[in-house]
Amino acid sequence: MKKIYLIIVLIFIFIGSSFAESSFNFSKYNSSVLRIINVDNGGHGTAFLVNNEGYAVTNAHVVYGGGNFVAIQNSNDVVWVYKVAVIDISTSKDLSIIKIENIKTAKSIPFVDKNTPNHGDSVVAMGFPGMNDLGNKGWEKFLSLLGISENDFSEDFISRLSKIQDRMKKSSRNEYKRLEAILAKMISRELNRILSQKQFPIKSLSGLDDYAIPAIQKGNIESIKKVTNWGMDGSADMNVIQHNVSIRHGNSGGPLFNENGEIVGVNTAGYAAGNETQGLSLSSCAAEVMEYLDSNNVDYTRGNSILSSIEDYLVLIIVIVVGIGGVIFIVIYFAFFNKNKDVKPIVVYSSTTSQEYINNSSNLKDIKFELVDRTGKLLKYRVTARMMQKYGKVISVGRGSMAFVKIPNTSISNLHCSIIMDNEYLSIRDEKSTNGTYVDGIKLQPGVIMKISPHNRITIGELSGHIFTI
């Protein structure tokens, strides 16, 4: 029974620790963190959904200056392109509220509720750090991401594009820059023409890959401080989180999470020298962002710092149910399917009379116990030869339900000792009992087997007497 109790305790410890220590699955937010692209100039950034109506937050510098913006979303492993409407821009806070139009899946991300972040806390940033991830075939991939194929371009555009590219190959540096600016405007007009003729949302041609799946980066908070020149115009006083997660251009506007999957900030700026990150990244605090949303009457959700979604509750319930099921299985297994013949949980004979429980066997003899407790009461127990023939020649003695001979006395351990029948001789073995097993006053060491005769006085706990065959 001690083993069963130990296993049960270990199972519940495992359940608690596995749930408490398991890291949050941030990939569940893949459809809630979107890539934002300015079709007019190729500008890009990140946004995240704050409610189930398609409202999202990003940085003001991502959408500032106007343009035709689209959002890229991984929705149930399908990549979609949506139109984006800019609802409000705060240059002082470097925040913006946008609306993803006709979004198919809008799962909001909760803001932190009560627990404010502290120095040293673990944080996770999600976003799309740079368009350079489009690789060598960046132009083709960019078009594929927007759901545009080369067949969508007009013949006139292709002809003019070819002529300008030929001129750029032979031009001077100044002329090259001028032609490059003309080419950028021409491409922007053509892309907007194509997109204006398409029905949104557009199913992307790129398929599910890294271009639609936000990167997940981990780090720690280094400080939380008041900045007096925050924002695009340097006019705001705001609380800002400084952390060491590497923030690059495409991360702008993306969420910064605590380890429970709750938003603690909006990634805004990262400072680097050359290609080496200097470990200085800044994010607006969640409290400032929620205040901005409140001022624009935009709903948002908050977490509870323990379980932030229905899915988390379901995971906890499943873990508990599985754990309880495991405990029940172990108890049933030990109680019914793993009964050791040497410790059959039966009281074969327990009486103050000499009544025989069952007839003797021709090959074995009955074992009789005559023990006196400290009140002077005589207790008699008998194990018949036929029972030994059926269940084995090792007879366990104890107070617990797993003992073969059950003695209801508190001085007796659950499994106190064993009586062994060998060729009509009896031996006794202590089973690590609490109060010990004695033969003629000599205490047996656990596991040591000693032969006994009817003349030996056997002491088991506070009971003392004789054990012999008849």
Number of C-alpha atoms within 10 A of each C-alpha: 14 9 9 14 12 10 16 19 13 12 16 16 11 14 17 16 11 12 15 11 8 9 11 13 11 16 14 12 19 22 24 24 32 30 26 29 24 19 19 19 14 14 18 25 27 30 31 30 27 26 18 17 19 21 25 30 23 28 30 24 21 25 25 16 7 10 17 18 23 23 26 28 29 25 17 11 14 16 24 25 25 24 19 22 16 19 12 17 18 17 19 17 23 23 28 25 25 23 20 24 18 14 21 14 15 20 19 22 26 22 27 25 17 10 11 12 20 13 13 12 14 17 24 23 25 30 30 30 22 16 17 9 12 15 11 9 8 13 11 15 19 17 16 17 24 24 21 22 14 10 7 14 15 12 10 8 14 11 10 13 14 11 11 15 15 11 13 18 9 10 14 11 10 9 12 17 13 13 17 15 10 13 17 14 14 15 17 19 14 17 19 14 14 15 19 10 9 11 9 15 19 18 20 22 18 21 17 18 12 12 21 27 23 26 16 15 14 17 16 17 21 18 16 18 12 11 14 12 14 19 22 17 12 14 13 16 14 19 18 23 27 23 28 19 23 22 29 20 19 21 29 29 36 30 30 29 25 25 17 20 26 27 27 27 28 32 31 28 19 22 15 14 7 7 6 9 16 13 17 16 23 24 24 28 23 25 18 18 20 20 11 18 20 12 9 12 9 15 13 19 16 18 19 15 18 12 15 20 14 9 11 15 13 11 13 17 12 12 17 16 12 13 18 16 12 16 19 12 12 16 17 12 12 15 15 8 10 10 13 12 16 19 21 19 19 12 17 16 20 18 13 12 10 12 12 14 14 15 11 16 14 8 10 20 20 21 21 19 20 17 21 17 17 9 7 10 11 17 18 20 25 25 24 23 24 18 18 20 12 9 16 17 19 21 23 26 26 27 19 19 19 23 24 25 28 23 22 13 15 11 19 24 23 24 25 26 24 24 23 23 22 12 9 14 13 20 18 25 22 25 22 16 19 14 15 22 27 20 19 13 11 12 13 18 15 15 13 11 15 14 15 20 14 13 11 16 18 24 22 24 20 16 22 22 21 19 24 20 19 12
